[in-house]
Amino acid sequence: MADLADAAGRLVAGPVAALTRVRGAKPMHPRGTLFTAVLERTGLAAGIPWLDAAGRDDVLVRISRGAGLPPALPDLLGLALRVPGERPVDLLLSSTGRGRWTRRVPVLRRDAATTYGSIMAYRSARGPVLLAADPAGGPLPTDGDRLAAAAPGRVVRLSAAVGRGPWQLFGTVTLGEPSTPPDPELPFDAVQHPPPGLVADGPMARFRRPAYAAARAARGVGSETGLR
């Protein structure tokens, strides 16, 4: 499985690089809006440092459309979270199903107030870990101006499933004001910047590595820049 995932990533590396050069921007999630936000972690007794620690951090959140399609059309939506620091933490979540098994299945959506899942698994001392985010409140538009006006003050619930255990709430993110400009160049890389105690693992992580490398090379940027 590892060899197949890596081979698939290398296979798409060429098209990813070509798309990057054509767009002159990120090949995936080219359209988005960046917000300041506050992350509050309540802590879990999971045996995983980042999930167990309670605290409050000023963070950045980007809500985006995966293919950059017009807002009237469904798209694979993305919610990216950056915890700044000397060793930043990046979470990259995509719109998924809501069931026990479909939380890892990408689903096209029009409404940004949907369920987001990590899809890519994490490895930990306590077994595999999946992360999820669920914005509270009513519908949330995805086009830039309307999203920038509607999102401030919205609360996003963060949950984790450790091993075969149930989903557990470990924190919330309260969205603040959109940045100026609304979508500045900001690299996110969930493979290189996982939370402490977690390691990006599984087929999706092995698939992403060569694709990320191709996108970085095509854009002429450093190794810290990913597809979003």
C-alpha positions in Angstrom: 0.0 0.0 0.0 2.8 2.4 0.8 4.5 1.8 -2.5 1.2 2.3 -4.4 0.4 5.5 -2.6 3.8 6.9 -3.2 3.7 5.8 -6.9 0.3 7.5 -7.3 1.7 10.7 -5.8 4.6 10.6 -8.2 2.2 9.9 -11.1 0.2 13.1 -10.4 3.2 15.2 -9.6 3.6 16.2 -13.3 0.0 17.3 -13.8 0.1 19.1 -10.4 3.3 21.0 -11.5 1.7 21.9 -14.9 -1.5 23.2 -13.2 0.6 25.2 -10.8 2.5 26.9 -13.6 -0.7 27.6 -15.6 -2.5 29.2 -12.6 0.6 30.9 -11.2 -0.8 29.9 -7.8 -1.7 26.9 -5.6 -3.0 24.0 -7.7 -5.6 23.1 -5.1 -7.8 25.4 -3.1 -6.7 28.5 -5.1 -9.6 30.6 -3.8 -10.1 31.2 -0.2 -10.5 33.7 2.7 -8.1 34.0 5.6 -9.4 34.9 9.1 -7.8 35.7 12.4 -9.2 33.3 15.0 -8.8 32.1 18.6 -8.2 28.4 19.4 -9.3 27.2 22.8 -8.3 23.6 23.7 -10.1 22.1 26.7 -7.8 19.0 26.7 -8.4 15.3 26.5 -6.9 12.4 28.5 -5.8 10.7 25.3 -2.0 10.4 26.0 -1.2 12.7 23.0 0.5 16.0 24.0 -1.3 18.4 21.7 -4.8 17.0 22.3 -4.2 16.7 26.1 -3.0 20.3 26.6 -5.5 22.9 27.5 -4.7 26.5 26.3 -5.6 29.5 24.2 -3.8 30.4 21.0 -4.2 33.1 18.4 -4.4 31.3 15.1 -5.2 31.7 11.4 -8.0 29.9 9.6 -8.5 29.7 5.8 -11.8 28.6 4.3 -11.4 27.7 0.6 -12.9 26.0 -2.5 -10.8 23.1 -3.7 -11.2 23.5 -7.4 -11.9 27.2 -7.4 -15.3 26.6 -9.1 -17.9 29.4 -9.1 -19.8 29.6 -5.7 -23.1 28.5 -7.3 -21.5 25.1 -7.9 -20.6 22.5 -5.3 -16.9 22.1 -4.6 -14.6 20.2 -2.3 -14.3 22.8 0.6 -11.3 23.2 2.8 -10.7 24.4 6.3 -7.0 25.0 7.1 -5.8 26.1 10.5 -2.4 27.4 11.4 -1.1 27.7 14.9 1.9 30.1 14.5 5.2 29.5 16.3 8.8 28.4 15.8 7.3 25.0 15.0 3.9 25.8 13.5 1.0 23.4 13.5 -1.1 23.0 10.4 -4.4 21.2 10.1 -5.8 20.7 6.6 -9.4 19.5 6.7 -11.8 18.8 3.8 -15.6 18.6 3.5 -16.6 15.0 4.2 -19.6 12.9 5.0 -21.1 13.0 8.5 -21.4 9.2 9.3 -19.0 7.1 11.2 -17.4 5.7 8.1 -18.0 8.6 5.7 -16.1 11.1 7.8 -13.1 10.1 5.7 -14.9 10.4 2.3 -14.5 13.7 0.5 -17.9 15.3 -0.4 -18.7 18.3 -2.6 -20.6 21.0 -0.8 -22.0 24.5 -1.4 -22.4 25.5 2.3 -19.2 26.1 4.3 -21.0 25.2 7.5 -20.4 21.6 6.9 -18.4 18.7 8.4 -14.7 18.8 7.7 -12.4 15.8 8.3 -8.7 15.2 8.2 -9.0 12.3 5.6 -5.3 11.9 6.0 -4.7 9.7 9.1 -2.2 10.5 11.9 -0.1 8.0 13.8 0.4 8.3 17.5 1.6 6.3 20.5 -2.1 5.6 21.2 -2.9 4.4 17.7 -4.4 6.2 14.6 -6.0 9.6 15.1 -8.5 11.4 13.0 -9.5 15.1 13.4 -12.7 16.8 12.5 -14.2 20.3 12.5 -17.9 21.3 12.6 -18.9 25.0 12.3 -21.9 25.9 14.5 -24.8 28.1 13.5 -26.7 28.3 10.2 -25.5 28.2 6.6 -22.2 29.9 5.7 -21.5 31.1 2.1 -18.3 30.2 0.3 -17.8 33.2 -2.0 -15.2 35.7 -0.8 -17.2 38.9 0.1 -20.2 37.1 1.6 -18.0 34.7 3.5 -15.9 37.6 4.9 -19.0 39.3 6.1 -20.8 36.3 7.6 -17.9 34.3 9.3 -16.6 36.6 12.0 -17.9 35.4 15.4 -18.8 31.9 14.2 -17.6 29.0 16.4 -16.0 25.8 14.9 -16.0 22.7 17.1 -12.9 20.5 16.9 -13.1 16.8 17.6 -10.7 13.8 17.6 -11.1 10.1 17.3 -8.2 8.1 18.9 -7.8 4.5 17.9 -11.2 2.9 17.7 -12.6 5.3 20.3 -15.5 7.7 19.8 -15.3 11.3 18.5 -14.5 13.6 21.4 -14.6 17.4 21.5 -11.2 18.8 22.4 -11.6 22.5 21.5 -13.2 25.3 19.6 -12.1 28.0 17.2 -13.8 31.3 17.2 -13.4 33.1 13.8 -12.4 36.8 13.9 -12.0 39.3 11.1 -10.8 38.5 7.6 -7.3 39.5 6.7 -6.3 42.4 4.4 -5.9 41.4 1.6 -8.5 38.6 2.1 -6.3 35.8 0.8 -2.6 36.5 1.2 0.0 34.0 0.3 0.3 31.7 3.3 1.7 28.2 3.1 0.0 25.3 4.9 1.6 21.8 5.0 -0.1 19.2 7.2 2.6 16.6 6.4 5.5 18.7 7.7 3.7 20.6 10.4 1.6 18.0 12.4 0.5 18.7 16.0 3.0 17.5 18.7 2.6 13.8 19.4 1.1 13.1 15.9 2.8 12.0 12.7 1.2 12.3 9.3 0.8 8.8 8.1 -1.1 6.5 5.8 -1.7 6.4 2.1 -2.9 10.0 1.9 0.3 11.3 3.5 2.5 9.3 1.2 0.5 10.4 -1.8 0.8 14.1 -0.8 4.5 14.2 -0.3 5.6 14.0 -4.0 2.6 16.1 -5.1 3.6 18.9 -2.6 7.2 18.7 -3.8 6.1 19.2 -7.4 3.9 22.2 -6.5 6.7 23.8 -4.6 9.2 23.3 -7.4 6.8 24.7 -10.0 6.2 27.8 -7.9 9.9 28.2 -7.1 9.2 28.4 -3.3 10.7 26.8 -0.3 9.9 23.4 1.2 7.5 24.9 3.7 4.8 25.5 1.1 2.1 23.0 0.3 -0.8 22.7 -2.1 -3.1 25.1 -0.1 
